[in-house]
Amino acid sequence: MASPRWVAWLLLVSVATGCAPDERPAEGPSARPETSTQSSTQSSTQSSTRSAPSSAPAPTPKPTHRERRPDPRWQFYTADEHWYRSPWYAGAHRMMIGFGCNTAPWYSHDVRCPGVQGFHHGIDVAMSCGTVLFAGLPAEVLPLEAPGAPGSAYGVNPVRLRIDGPDGLYDVLLGHTGEVFVRPGEQVRAGQRLALASDSAAPDGCHLHFEVRPAGGDVSTAVDPARWLALAR
């Protein structure tokens, strides 16, 4: 049994500290449990807010691969329905006619092709009138009167470029262009604006005719331009 002196001492401590004899003064952060709880709640709420997905639906991105003004004259003579980008033009577009034998009615029969199929000497890419065309490679702008000049089927204002390929010089022909921003003799850099697509001499609507020939060659020397056009999905 505790002595009266010991009991008196405990009562004195209790009065001095405001605690019952069997309690201890709280120390550190736990001395303010209401503040700790509030801080914990706020932290939990903030963490939940950051990690929880928003209930509002994300805005639907505008499609970048659809023509704003589809040309009703377009006719596609290929089963490829993909949309392609290229360093030679703005946006993404569908291939309309590929290189080589095809069933398009615009070309006379070629002995290299089966049945009555004709031979297409370039790649046609359907695009709205006014689509910007760029130089996909550094090049020199050639005069239209130079050897291998294109005929009237390429439009009234085609663009001819000479490029230095990995295996020699080649001429790149951009057919059916409208307004042209470069002049013969000009050295153009890759990415420079060249012209706008149009429907000049194109009964099947606005598009780019992209053709590649060995330097100075005529239409009969045209090669598959796919590696230069560099189509990418």
ZIMO-V182706 format. One record per residue. SS is DSSP state (2 for helix, 1 for strand, 0 for the rest). PHI is phi in radians with two decimals (NA if undefined). OMEGA is omega in degrees with one decimal (none if undefined). Layout:
BEGIN
ss: <SS SS>
phi: <PHI PHI>
omega: <OMEGA OMEGA>
END
This chain:
BEGIN
ss: <0 0 0 2 2 2 2 2 2 2 2 2 2 2 2 2 2 0 0 0 0 0 0 0 0 0 0 2 2 2 2 2 2 2 2 2 2 2 2 2 2 2 2 2 2 2 2 2 2 2 2 0 0 0 0 0 0 0 0 0 0 0 0 0 0 0 0 0 0 0 0 0 0 0 0 0 0 0 0 0 0 0 1 1 1 1 0 0 1 1 1 1 1 1 1 1 1 0 0 1 1 1 0 0 0 0 0 0 1 0 0 0 0 0 0 0 0 1 1 1 0 0 1 1 1 1 0 0 0 0 0 1 1 1 0 0 0 0 1 1 1 1 0 0 0 0 0 0 0 0 0 2 2 2 0 0 0 0 1 1 1 1 1 1 1 0 0 1 1 1 1 1 1 1 1 0 1 1 1 1 0 0 0 0 0 0 1 1 0 0 0 0 1 1 1 1 1 1 0 0 0 0 0 0 0 0 1 1 1 1 1 1 1 1 0 0 0 0 2 2 2 0 1 0 0 2 2 2 2 0 0 1 0>
phi: <NA -1.20 -1.28 -0.98 -1.14 -1.14 -1.10 -1.09 -1.11 -1.09 -1.13 -1.14 -1.11 -1.06 -1.17 -1.20 -1.73 1.33 -2.03 -1.16 -0.98 -1.69 -1.90 -2.19 -1.04 -1.25 -2.23 1.16 -1.05 -1.23 -1.21 -2.21 -1.06 -1.20 -1.21 -1.09 -1.11 -1.12 -1.11 -1.10 -1.12 -1.11 -1.08 -1.10 -1.13 -1.11 -1.08 -1.12 -1.14 -1.23 -1.56 -1.34 -1.18 -1.19 -1.35 -1.37 -1.17 -1.19 -1.10 -1.32 -1.15 -1.22 -1.11 -1.88 -2.07 -2.14 -1.21 -1.22 -2.28 -0.99 -1.57 -1.14 -1.51 -1.10 -2.35 -1.80 -1.87 -2.70 -1.47 -1.35 -1.81 -1.32 -1.85 -2.09 -1.79 -2.73 -1.19 -1.64 -2.68 -1.46 1.41 -2.19 -2.55 -1.61 -1.30 -1.69 -2.45 -1.50 -1.38 1.74 -1.14 -2.81 -1.66 -1.05 -1.41 -1.48 -2.16 -1.22 -1.04 -2.06 -1.11 -1.37 -1.95 -1.30 0.99 -1.89 -1.12 -1.77 -2.07 -1.72 -1.60 -2.62 -2.15 -1.76 -2.06 -1.23 -2.71 -1.09 -1.02 1.65 -1.06 -1.33 -1.90 -2.07 -1.39 -1.33 -2.51 -1.06 -2.79 -1.94 -1.38 -1.70 -1.25 -1.20 -1.50 -1.16 -0.88 1.49 -1.00 -1.28 -1.50 -1.16 -1.15 -1.60 1.77 -1.46 -2.52 -1.23 -1.99 -2.05 -2.24 -1.93 -2.11 -1.70 -1.47 -1.14 -2.23 2.28 -1.53 -2.36 -1.85 -1.82 -2.06 -1.86 -1.66 1.19 -1.38 -1.78 -1.18 -2.04 -1.88 -2.16 -2.16 -0.95 1.59 -1.35 -1.61 -1.89 -1.68 -1.07 1.64 -1.31 -1.22 -1.86 -2.89 -2.06 -1.20 -2.62 -2.00 -1.04 1.06 -2.11 -1.15 -1.74 1.62 -1.12 -2.95 -1.81 -1.73 -1.98 -2.32 -2.28 -2.33 -1.03 -0.87 1.40 -1.35 -1.72 -1.07 -1.22 -1.70 -1.01 -2.02 -1.04 -1.53 -1.00 -1.22 -1.44 -1.18 0.93 -1.18 -2.47 -1.50>
omega: <-176.3 179.4 178.9 -179.9 -179.3 178.0 179.6 179.0 178.5 179.5 178.3 177.4 -178.9 -179.5 -176.7 -175.4 -176.7 -177.9 173.0 -178.2 -177.1 177.8 175.9 176.8 179.0 -179.1 174.6 -176.0 -177.4 177.8 179.2 -174.6 -178.0 178.5 179.8 179.9 -179.3 179.8 179.5 -179.8 -179.9 -179.9 179.3 -179.7 179.7 179.4 179.1 -179.6 -178.9 -173.2 -176.7 178.6 179.5 179.1 179.9 -179.5 178.0 179.1 179.3 -178.7 177.8 -179.9 179.8 -175.0 178.0 -180.0 177.4 -178.5 179.1 -179.4 -177.8 -179.8 -177.9 172.9 -174.6 -179.8 175.5 178.7 -178.7 -179.1 179.1 177.7 -171.8 169.9 -179.9 175.6 -176.7 -180.0 179.4 174.4 178.7 -172.5 179.5 172.6 -177.6 178.0 179.8 178.2 174.8 -175.4 178.6 -175.2 179.2 -174.6 -173.4 -172.6 178.0 -179.8 178.7 -176.8 178.6 -172.2 -180.0 176.4 -179.2 -177.2 175.9 -177.5 179.2 -171.8 177.9 174.7 177.3 178.7 -179.0 177.6 -178.0 174.4 -179.8 175.6 -176.4 176.8 -177.8 170.6 179.6 -180.0 172.8 -174.3 172.2 178.5 -178.1 172.4 -178.2 -176.6 -179.0 178.5 -177.2 -178.1 179.7 178.1 -176.3 -179.0 -178.5 -180.0 -175.3 -174.3 179.5 178.7 177.1 -179.8 171.6 -178.9 178.1 -177.8 -178.6 -179.4 176.4 -179.7 178.9 173.9 176.6 -178.4 175.7 -176.3 177.0 177.5 177.4 178.3 -179.0 -174.8 -179.0 -177.5 177.2 -178.5 -178.7 173.4 -178.1 179.0 176.3 -179.6 -179.8 179.9 -177.8 -170.5 174.7 177.5 178.6 178.7 179.5 -178.5 -178.8 -179.9 -179.0 171.2 -178.3 176.3 174.6 169.1 -176.6 -174.4 179.4 178.6 168.9 -174.3 178.0 -178.1 177.3 -174.5 -177.9 -178.8 -176.2 179.2 178.8 -174.9 -172.4 -175.6 177.5 179.7 173.0 177.8 180.0 179.8 none>
END
